[in-house]
Amino acid sequence: MGFIKRLKEDIQTAFREDPAARTSLEVVLCYPGLHAIWGHRFNHWLWRKGLRTLARFFSHIVRFLTGIEIHPGANIGRRFFIDHGMGVVIGETTEIGEDVLIYQGVVLGGVSHERAKRHPTIGDGVVIGANSTLLGPITVGDGARVGAGSVVIHNVPKNSTVVGVPGRCIERKAPKKVSGIDLDHDKLPDPVIEVLHRLEKRIEELERRGKKGE
């Protein structure tokens, strides 16, 4: 894909994922997530050419300007979008597929000092909620959703929803179309609360049985 077409695709992705976007000019001027992605593409090109110190230097400048830290060694697919973006950290060996959406405060980090694959691999169509942390060389399957504030340290199956600390798989659904993916943070079930509700109902049932036996 040509350079101009790629830029247009990025702008269209911003319109698709953010209902607050009004004009192309606004998107180009006012979206730090988009600026960080564009900066990363250039820095990744430098990284692959062996100009790694220069790539790290420019990525540091992008971090200063946007609040988003993307290591130039990370591999990122098309139509990747960072909403808001402040505090996002993406490590060196991270691999991100196409049509991925992440929110502010997301960390794709490593848990090892070895010079090997040590950061997450994110599949296509994944949505990662605000302030989530994904650690280690785990794989997040296509179409998965990670709830806000989750800490994920194990692989996530395709088309599943993960929430909590540590992250638990609480739901699996058939794949949806990529365009217009929503992550309704307020509608994700809380497995701890659900257990407490079941215990509460069980206690009430036992109390009723006890009263009948009196």
Accessible surface in RSA format (square Angstrom, percent):
REM  Atomic radii and reference values for relative SASA: ProtOr
REM  Chains: A
REM  Algorithm: Lee & Richards
REM  Probe-radius: 1.40
REM  Slices: 20
REM RES _ NUM      All-atoms   Total-Side   Main-Chain    Non-polar    All polar
REM                ABS   REL    ABS   REL    ABS   REL    ABS   REL    ABS   REL
RES MET A   1   121.11  62.7  34.92  23.1  86.19 205.2  50.07  42.6  71.04  94.1
RES GLY A   2    41.56  51.3   0.00   N/A  41.56  51.3  34.61  95.0   6.96  15.6
RES PHE A   3   149.61  74.9 134.60  83.4  15.02  39.1 140.14  85.0   9.48  27.1
RES ILE A   4   103.23  58.7 101.53  75.6   1.71   4.1 101.53  73.1   1.71   4.6
RES LYS A   5   141.97  69.3 137.97  84.7   3.99   9.5  81.19  73.1  60.78  64.7
RES ARG A   6    57.59  24.2  57.59  29.4   0.00   0.0  10.76  14.7  46.83  28.4
RES LEU A   7    41.90  23.3  41.90  30.0   0.00   0.0  41.90  29.4   0.00   0.0
RES LYS A   8   121.72  59.4 120.23  73.8   1.50   3.6  66.90  60.2  54.83  58.4
RES GLU A   9    20.74  11.9  19.28  14.6   1.45   3.5  11.89  23.0   8.85   7.2
RES ASP A  10     3.06   2.1   1.36   1.4   1.70   4.0   2.32   5.5   0.75   0.7
RES ILE A  11    27.41  15.6  27.41  20.4   0.00   0.0  27.41  19.7   0.00   0.0
RES GLN A  12   117.81  65.9 112.72  82.4   5.09  12.1  40.53  86.3  77.29  58.6
RES THR A  13     4.76   3.4   2.59   2.6   2.17   5.2   2.99   4.0   1.77   2.7
RES ALA A  14     0.00   0.0   0.00   0.0   0.00   0.0   0.00   0.0   0.00   0.0
RES PHE A  15    75.31  37.7  58.97  36.5  16.34  42.5  59.18  35.9  16.13  46.2
RES ARG A  16    64.49  27.1  35.75  18.2  28.74  68.4  34.18  46.7  30.30  18.4
RES GLU A  17    16.21   9.3   2.52   1.9  13.69  32.6   1.64   3.2  14.57  11.9
RES ASP A  18    18.63  13.1  17.80  17.7   0.83   2.0   0.05   0.1  18.58  18.5
RES PRO A  19   135.34  98.6  98.89  90.1  36.45 132.5 110.27  91.0  25.07 155.8
RES ALA A  20    68.59  63.1  50.00  77.2  18.59  42.3  60.82  85.7   7.77  20.6
RES ALA A  21    13.36  12.3   0.03   0.0  13.33  30.3   0.03   0.0  13.33  35.3
RES ARG A  22   187.94  78.9 159.74  81.4  28.21  67.2  64.42  88.0 123.52  74.9
RES THR A  23    74.59  53.0  70.28  71.2   4.31  10.3  67.90  91.2   6.69  10.1
RES SER A  24    59.70  50.4  55.14  73.6   4.56  10.5  29.26  62.3  30.44  42.6
RES LEU A  25   122.26  68.1 115.48  82.6   6.78  17.0 118.80  83.4   3.46   9.3
RES GLU A  26    37.53  21.5  32.42  24.5   5.10  12.2  20.47  39.6  17.06  13.9
RES VAL A  27     0.00   0.0   0.00   0.0   0.00   0.0   0.00   0.0   0.00   0.0
RES VAL A  28    51.43  33.8  48.16  43.6   3.27   7.9  48.16  41.8   3.27   8.9
RES LEU A  29   114.89  64.0  92.79  66.4  22.10  55.6  94.38  66.3  20.51  55.2
RES CYS A  30    81.74  61.8  57.01  63.6  24.73  58.1  24.52  62.1  57.22  61.7
RES TYR A  31    27.55  12.9  26.83  15.3   0.72   1.9  23.09  17.3   4.46   5.5
RES PRO A  32    48.82  35.6  48.82  44.5   0.00   0.0  48.82  40.3   0.00   0.0
RES GLY A  33     2.27   2.8   0.00   N/A   2.27   2.8   0.43   1.2   1.85   4.1
RES LEU A  34     1.83   1.0   1.77   1.3   0.06   0.2   1.77   1.2   0.06   0.2
RES HIS A  35    62.01  33.9  55.19  38.4   6.82  17.5  40.17  41.4  21.84  25.4
RES ALA A  36     0.51   0.5   0.02   0.0   0.49   1.1   0.02   0.0   0.49   1.3
RES ILE A  37     2.76   1.6   2.76   2.1   0.00   0.0   2.76   2.0   0.00   0.0
RES TRP A  38    59.63  23.9  50.07  24.2   9.56  22.4  52.17  27.8   7.46  12.1
RES GLY A  39    16.69  20.6   0.00   N/A  16.69  20.6  15.84  43.5   0.85   1.9
RES HIS A  40     8.99   4.9   6.89   4.8   2.10   5.4   7.94   8.2   1.05   1.2
RES ARG A  41    63.36  26.6  52.79  26.9  10.57  25.2  46.18  63.1  17.18  10.4
RES PHE A  42   104.69  52.4  99.17  61.4   5.52  14.4 103.97  63.0   0.72   2.1
RES ASN A  43     3.50   2.4   3.50   3.4   0.00   0.0   0.27   0.7   3.23   3.1
RES HIS A  44    28.55  15.6  28.55  19.8   0.00   0.0  23.90  24.6   4.64   5.4
RES TRP A  45   114.76  46.1 114.57  55.5   0.19   0.4  97.20  51.8  17.55  28.5
RES LEU A  46     6.18   3.4   6.18   4.4   0.00   0.0   6.18   4.3   0.00   0.0
RES TRP A  47    31.32  12.6  31.04  15.0   0.29   0.7  20.57  11.0  10.75  17.4
RES ARG A  48   149.75  62.9 115.51  58.9  34.24  81.5  49.04  67.0 100.71  61.0
RES LYS A  49   124.11  60.5  93.55  57.4  30.57  72.8  41.31  37.2  82.80  88.2
RES GLY A  50    52.02  64.2   0.00   N/A  52.02  64.2  26.87  73.7  25.16  56.3
RES LEU A  51    88.89  49.5  84.16  60.2   4.73  11.9  88.89  62.4   0.00   0.0
RES ARG A  52   122.29  51.3 119.96  61.2   2.32   5.5  37.67  51.5  84.61  51.3
RES THR A  53   118.60  84.3 111.40 112.9   7.19  17.1  77.94 104.7  40.65  61.5
RES LEU A  54    77.23  43.0  73.31  52.4   3.92   9.8  75.21  52.8   2.02   5.4
RES ALA A  55     0.00   0.0   0.00   0.0   0.00   0.0   0.00   0.0   0.00   0.0
RES ARG A  56   120.97  50.8 117.54  59.9   3.43   8.2  26.82  36.7  94.14  57.1
RES PHE A  57   115.03  57.6 108.18  67.0   6.85  17.8 114.62  69.5   0.41   1.2
RES PHE A  58    65.57  32.8  65.19  40.4   0.38   1.0  65.19  39.5   0.38   1.1
RES SER A  59    13.79  11.7  10.41  13.9   3.38   7.8   4.52   9.6   9.27  13.0
RES HIS A  60   108.83  59.5 105.27  73.2   3.56   9.1  68.60  70.7  40.23  46.8
RES ILE A  61    64.66  36.8  63.43  47.3   1.23   3.0  64.66  46.6   0.00   0.0
RES VAL A  62    27.86  18.3  27.36  24.8   0.50   1.2  27.86  24.2   0.00   0.0
RES ARG A  63   111.52  46.8 109.15  55.6   2.37   5.6  12.97  17.7  98.54  59.7
RES PHE A  64   170.11  85.1 141.18  87.4  28.93  75.3 149.61  90.7  20.50  58.7
RES LEU A  65   130.01  72.4  95.51  68.3  34.50  86.7  98.44  69.1  31.57  85.0
RES THR A  66    10.98   7.8   5.33   5.4   5.65  13.5   7.99  10.7   2.99   4.5
RES GLY A  67    22.19  27.4   0.00   N/A  22.19  27.4  14.02  38.5   8.17  18.3
RES ILE A  68     0.71   0.4   0.00   0.0   0.71   1.7   0.00   0.0   0.71   1.9
RES GLU A  69    60.52  34.7  60.04  45.4   0.48   1.1  13.65  26.4  46.86  38.3
RES ILE A  70    10.02   5.7   3.94   2.9   6.08  14.7   3.94   2.8   6.08  16.5
RES HIS A  71    27.52  15.0  24.07  16.7   3.45   8.8  23.26  24.0   4.26   5.0
RES PRO A  72     0.17   0.1   0.16   0.1   0.01   0.0   0.17   0.1   0.00   0.0
RES GLY A  73     9.63  11.9   0.00   N/A   9.63  11.9   0.88   2.4   8.75  19.6
RES ALA A  74     0.00   0.0   0.00   0.0   0.00   0.0   0.00   0.0   0.00   0.0
RES ASN A  75    77.30  53.3  76.05  73.5   1.25   3.0  22.25  53.6  55.04  53.2
RES ILE A  76    39.34  22.4   5.45   4.1  33.89  81.7   6.77   4.9  32.58  88.4
RES GLY A  77    22.15  27.3   0.00   N/A  22.15  27.3  19.73  54.1   2.42   5.4
RES ARG A  78    73.29  30.8  73.16  37.3   0.14   0.3  17.61  24.1  55.68  33.7
RES ARG A  79    52.00  21.8  51.78  26.4   0.22   0.5  18.94  25.9  33.06  20.0
RES PHE A  80     3.09   1.5   0.08   0.1   3.00   7.8   0.08   0.1   3.00   8.6
RES PHE A  81     1.58   0.8   1.58   1.0   0.00   0.0   1.58   1.0   0.00   0.0
RES ILE A  82     2.01   1.1   0.00   0.0   2.01   4.9   0.00   0.0   2.01   5.5
RES ASP A  83    15.16  10.6  14.88  14.8   0.28   0.7   0.28   0.7  14.88  14.8
RES HIS A  84   125.79  68.7 104.75  72.8  21.04  53.8  68.52  70.6  57.27  66.6
RES GLY A  85     0.00   0.0   0.00   N/A   0.00   0.0   0.00   0.0   0.00   0.0
RES MET A  86   131.33  68.0 126.73  83.9   4.60  10.9 108.88  92.6  22.45  29.7
RES GLY A  87    36.99  45.6   0.00   N/A  36.99  45.6  31.20  85.6   5.80  13.0
RES VAL A  88     0.70   0.5   0.00   0.0   0.70   1.7   0.00   0.0   0.70   1.9
RES VAL A  89    51.41  33.8  51.41  46.5   0.00   0.0  51.41  44.7   0.00   0.0
RES ILE A  90     1.37   0.8   0.00   0.0   1.37   3.3   0.00   0.0   1.37   3.7
RES GLY A  91    10.78  13.3   0.00   N/A  10.78  13.3  10.78  29.6   0.00   0.0
RES GLU A  92    46.96  27.0  44.49  33.7   2.46   5.9   5.16  10.0  41.80  34.1
RES THR A  93    31.52  22.4  23.74  24.1   7.77  18.5  30.56  41.1   0.96   1.4
RES THR A  94     0.00   0.0   0.00   0.0   0.00   0.0   0.00   0.0   0.00   0.0
RES GLU A  95    76.63  44.0  76.42  57.8   0.21   0.5  14.28  27.6  62.35  50.9
RES ILE A  96     9.51   5.4   0.41   0.3   9.10  21.9   1.55   1.1   7.96  21.6
RES GLY A  97    17.53  21.6   0.00   N/A  17.53  21.6  16.88  46.3   0.65   1.5
RES GLU A  98    62.72  36.0  62.72  47.5   0.00   0.0  13.35  25.8  49.37  40.3
RES ASP A  99    13.07   9.2  11.84  11.8   1.22   2.9   0.06   0.1  13.01  13.0
RES VAL A 100     1.56   1.0   0.33   0.3   1.23   3.0   0.67   0.6   0.89   2.4
RES LEU A 101     2.84   1.6   2.84   2.0   0.00   0.0   2.84   2.0   0.00   0.0
RES ILE A 102     0.31   0.2   0.31   0.2   0.00   0.0   0.31   0.2   0.00   0.0
RES TYR A 103    38.74  18.1  38.74  22.0   0.00   0.0  19.81  14.9  18.93  23.3
RES GLN A 104    60.71  33.9  60.71  44.4   0.00   0.0  19.90  42.4  40.81  30.9
RES GLY A 105    16.97  20.9   0.00   N/A  16.97  20.9   9.98  27.4   6.98  15.6
RES VAL A 106     0.00   0.0   0.00   0.0   0.00   0.0   0.00   0.0   0.00   0.0
RES VAL A 107    42.47  27.9  42.47  38.5   0.00   0.0  42.47  36.9   0.00   0.0
RES LEU A 108     0.23   0.1   0.23   0.2   0.00   0.0   0.23   0.2   0.00   0.0
RES GLY A 109    10.26  12.7   0.00   N/A  10.26  12.7  10.26  28.2   0.00   0.0
RES GLY A 110    32.39  39.9   0.00   N/A  32.39  39.9   4.83  13.2  27.57  61.7
RES VAL A 111    98.44  64.8  60.35  54.6  38.09  91.8  71.21  61.9  27.23  73.9
RES SER A 112    48.73  41.2  29.35  39.2  19.39  44.7  31.50  67.1  17.24  24.1
RES HIS A 113   193.28 105.6 163.08 113.4  30.20  77.3 115.59 119.1  77.70  90.4
RES GLU A 114   122.93  70.6 115.18  87.1   7.75  18.5  44.10  85.3  78.83  64.4
RES ARG A 115   239.46 100.5 201.65 102.8  37.82  90.0  77.47 105.9 162.00  98.2
RES ALA A 116    52.62  48.4  39.99  61.7  12.64  28.7  52.02  73.3   0.60   1.6
RES LYS A 117    75.87  37.0  55.96  34.3  19.91  47.4  56.82  51.1  19.05  20.3
RES ARG A 118    48.25  20.3  47.83  24.4   0.41   1.0   4.54   6.2  43.70  26.5
RES HIS A 119    14.17   7.7  14.17   9.8   0.00   0.0   1.72   1.8  12.45  14.5
RES PRO A 120     0.00   0.0   0.00   0.0   0.00   0.0   0.00   0.0   0.00   0.0
RES THR A 121    37.98  27.0  37.98  38.5   0.00   0.0  30.75  41.3   7.23  10.9
RES ILE A 122     3.24   1.8   0.29   0.2   2.95   7.1   0.29   0.2   2.95   8.0
RES GLY A 123    13.64  16.8   0.00   N/A  13.64  16.8  13.60  37.3   0.04   0.1
RES ASP A 124    65.48  45.9  63.42  63.1   2.06   4.9  16.00  37.7  49.48  49.3
RES GLY A 125     5.31   6.5   0.00   N/A   5.31   6.5   3.71  10.2   1.60   3.6
RES VAL A 126     0.00   0.0   0.00   0.0   0.00   0.0   0.00   0.0   0.00   0.0
RES VAL A 127     0.62   0.4   0.62   0.6   0.00   0.0   0.62   0.5   0.00   0.0
RES ILE A 128     0.17   0.1   0.17   0.1   0.00   0.0   0.17   0.1   0.00   0.0
RES GLY A 129     0.00   0.0   0.00   N/A   0.00   0.0   0.00   0.0   0.00   0.0
RES ALA A 130    15.27  14.0  14.84  22.9   0.43   1.0  14.84  20.9   0.43   1.1
RES ASN A 131    96.21  66.3  83.13  80.3  13.08  31.5  21.45  51.6  74.75  72.3
RES SER A 132     0.00   0.0   0.00   0.0   0.00   0.0   0.00   0.0   0.00   0.0
RES THR A 133    32.91  23.4  32.85  33.3   0.05   0.1  13.66  18.3  19.25  29.1
RES LEU A 134     0.00   0.0   0.00   0.0   0.00   0.0   0.00   0.0   0.00   0.0
RES LEU A 135    48.98  27.3  46.36  33.2   2.62   6.6  46.36  32.6   2.62   7.0
RES GLY A 136     2.24   2.8   0.00   N/A   2.24   2.8   2.24   6.2   0.00   0.0
RES PRO A 137    76.59  55.8  55.15  50.3  21.44  77.9  55.26  45.6  21.33 132.6
RES ILE A 138    12.97   7.4  11.73   8.7   1.24   3.0  12.74   9.2   0.23   0.6
RES THR A 139    66.24  47.1  65.92  66.8   0.32   0.8  41.43  55.6  24.81  37.5
RES VAL A 140     0.16   0.1   0.00   0.0   0.16   0.4   0.00   0.0   0.16   0.4
RES GLY A 141     9.64  11.9   0.00   N/A   9.64  11.9   9.64  26.5   0.00   0.0
RES ASP A 142    57.23  40.1  56.93  56.7   0.30   0.7  16.35  38.5  40.88  40.8
RES GLY A 143    29.88  36.8   0.00   N/A  29.88  36.8  15.97  43.8  13.91  31.2
RES ALA A 144     0.00   0.0   0.00   0.0   0.00   0.0   0.00   0.0   0.00   0.0
RES ARG A 145    43.70  18.3  43.70  22.3   0.00   0.0  17.96  24.5  25.74  15.6
RES VAL A 146     0.00   0.0   0.00   0.0   0.00   0.0   0.00   0.0   0.00   0.0
RES GLY A 147     1.03   1.3   0.00   N/A   1.03   1.3   1.03   2.8   0.00   0.0
RES ALA A 148    52.41  48.2  27.26  42.1  25.16  57.2  27.37  38.5  25.05  66.3
RES GLY A 149    36.17  44.6   0.00   N/A  36.17  44.6  23.40  64.2  12.77  28.6
RES SER A 150     0.62   0.5   0.19   0.3   0.42   1.0   0.29   0.6   0.33   0.5
RES VAL A 151    42.25  27.8  42.25  38.3   0.00   0.0  42.25  36.7   0.00   0.0
RES VAL A 152     3.74   2.5   3.47   3.1   0.27   0.7   3.74   3.3   0.00   0.0
RES ILE A 153    78.26  44.5  63.93  47.6  14.33  34.5  63.93  46.0  14.33  38.9
RES HIS A 154   124.78  68.2 120.90  84.0   3.88   9.9  86.27  88.9  38.51  44.8
RES ASN A 155   105.47  72.7  84.82  82.0  20.65  49.7  24.01  57.8  81.46  78.7
RES VAL A 156     6.41   4.2   2.00   1.8   4.41  10.6   2.43   2.1   3.97  10.8
RES PRO A 157    44.95  32.8  32.38  29.5  12.57  45.7  44.52  36.8   0.44   2.7
RES LYS A 158   132.22  64.5 121.89  74.8  10.33  24.6  68.59  61.7  63.63  67.8
RES ASN A 159    34.21  23.6  27.95  27.0   6.26  15.1   6.77  16.3  27.44  26.5
RES SER A 160     1.26   1.1   0.00   0.0   1.26   2.9   0.63   1.3   0.63   0.9
RES THR A 161     4.72   3.4   4.72   4.8   0.00   0.0   0.00   0.0   4.72   7.1
RES VAL A 162     4.84   3.2   4.84   4.4   0.00   0.0   4.84   4.2   0.00   0.0
RES VAL A 163    14.20   9.3  14.20  12.9   0.00   0.0  14.20  12.3   0.00   0.0
RES GLY A 164    24.11  29.7   0.00   N/A  24.11  29.7  20.42  56.1   3.68   8.2
RES VAL A 165    98.42  64.8  75.90  68.7  22.52  54.3  75.90  66.0  22.52  61.1
RES PRO A 166    70.94  51.7  70.72  64.5   0.22   0.8  70.94  58.6   0.00   0.0
RES GLY A 167    21.35  26.3   0.00   N/A  21.35  26.3   0.12   0.3  21.24  47.6
RES ARG A 168    95.11  39.9  89.99  45.9   5.12  12.2  44.73  61.1  50.37  30.5
RES CYS A 169    62.45  47.2  29.38  32.8  33.07  77.7  22.75  57.6  39.70  42.8
RES ILE A 170    48.76  27.7  12.83   9.6  35.93  86.6  21.40  15.4  27.36  74.2
RES GLU A 171    53.20  30.5  43.94  33.2   9.25  22.0  22.32  43.2  30.88  25.2
RES ARG A 172   165.16  69.3 135.48  69.1  29.68  70.7  48.61  66.4 116.55  70.6
RES LYS A 173   101.18  49.4  87.92  53.9  13.26  31.6  58.77  52.9  42.41  45.2
RES ALA A 174    80.88  74.4  60.21  92.9  20.67  47.0  66.81  94.1  14.07  37.3
RES PRO A 175   101.62  74.1  78.46  71.5  23.16  84.2  80.50  66.5  21.12 131.3
RES LYS A 176   152.75  74.5 122.82  75.4  29.93  71.3  90.09  81.1  62.66  66.7
RES LYS A 177   167.85  81.9 147.52  90.5  20.33  48.4 101.68  91.5  66.17  70.5
RES VAL A 178    51.14  33.7  47.31  42.8   3.83   9.2  47.48  41.3   3.66   9.9
RES SER A 179    60.13  50.8  54.72  73.0   5.41  12.5  30.41  64.7  29.72  41.6
RES GLY A 180    38.42  47.4   0.00   N/A  38.42  47.4  24.08  66.1  14.34  32.1
RES ILE A 181    33.01  18.8  22.20  16.5  10.82  26.1  28.60  20.6   4.42  12.0
RES ASP A 182   100.02  70.1  86.15  85.7  13.87  32.8  17.25  40.6  82.77  82.5
RES LEU A 183    10.13   5.6   0.00   0.0  10.13  25.5   0.00   0.0  10.13  27.3
RES ASP A 184    56.80  39.8  53.04  52.8   3.76   8.9   5.78  13.6  51.02  50.9
RES HIS A 185    71.37  39.0  53.80  37.4  17.57  45.0  50.07  51.6  21.30  24.8
RES ASP A 186   126.90  88.9  85.07  84.7  41.83  98.9  51.44 121.1  75.46  75.3
RES LYS A 187   151.72  74.0 123.22  75.6  28.50  67.9  80.68  72.6  71.04  75.7
RES LEU A 188    28.86  16.1  10.23   7.3  18.62  46.8  10.23   7.2  18.62  50.1
RES PRO A 189    45.68  33.3  33.40  30.4  12.29  44.7  44.21  36.5   1.48   9.2
RES ASP A 190    69.93  49.0  63.29  63.0   6.64  15.7  23.84  56.1  46.10  46.0
RES PRO A 191    24.51  17.9  22.02  20.1   2.49   9.0  23.90  19.7   0.61   3.8
RES VAL A 192    77.37  50.9  74.44  67.4   2.93   7.1  77.26  67.1   0.11   0.3
RES ILE A 193    76.86  43.7  76.86  57.3   0.00   0.0  76.86  55.3   0.00   0.0
RES GLU A 194    76.35  43.8  74.34  56.2   2.01   4.8  28.02  54.2  48.33  39.5
RES VAL A 195    65.71  43.2  65.71  59.5   0.00   0.0  65.71  57.1   0.00   0.0
RES LEU A 196    95.57  53.2  91.28  65.3   4.29  10.8  91.52  64.3   4.05  10.9
RES HIS A 197    94.65  51.7  94.20  65.5   0.45   1.1  70.85  73.0  23.80  27.7
RES ARG A 198   145.53  61.1 139.35  71.0   6.17  14.7  69.89  95.5  75.64  45.8
RES LEU A 199    98.29  54.7  97.98  70.1   0.32   0.8  98.29  69.0   0.00   0.0
RES GLU A 200    93.46  53.7  89.83  68.0   3.62   8.6  30.39  58.8  63.07  51.5
RES LYS A 201   142.84  69.7 138.95  85.3   3.89   9.3  82.13  73.9  60.71  64.7
RES ARG A 202   114.87  48.2 111.78  57.0   3.09   7.4  44.53  60.9  70.34  42.6
RES ILE A 203    96.94  55.2  96.66  72.0   0.28   0.7  96.88  69.8   0.06   0.2
RES GLU A 204    79.21  45.5  77.99  59.0   1.22   2.9  24.77  47.9  54.44  44.4
RES GLU A 205    53.43  30.7  53.34  40.4   0.09   0.2  13.21  25.6  40.22  32.8
RES LEU A 206    86.86  48.4  78.96  56.5   7.90  19.9  79.21  55.6   7.65  20.6
RES GLU A 207    99.90  57.4  92.17  69.7   7.74  18.4  37.08  71.7  62.83  51.3
RES ARG A 208   135.04  56.7 132.79  67.7   2.25   5.4  61.55  84.1  73.48  44.5
RES ARG A 209   135.66  57.0 125.72  64.1   9.95  23.7  50.21  68.6  85.45  51.8
RES GLY A 210    41.65  51.4   0.00   N/A  41.65  51.4  36.96 101.4   4.69  10.5
RES LYS A 211   149.47  72.9 136.09  83.5  13.38  31.9  79.46  71.5  70.01  74.6
RES LYS A 212   174.93  85.3 140.88  86.4  34.05  81.1  93.07  83.8  81.86  87.2
RES GLY A 213    70.85  87.4   0.00   N/A  70.85  87.4  37.64 103.3  33.21  74.4
RES GLU A 214   177.45 101.9 110.52  83.6  66.93 159.4  76.44 147.8 101.01  82.5
END  Absolute sums over single chains surface
CHAIN  1 A    12264.6      10121.9       2142.7       7270.1       4994.5
END  Absolute sums over all chains
TOTAL         12264.6      10121.9       2142.7       7270.1       4994.5
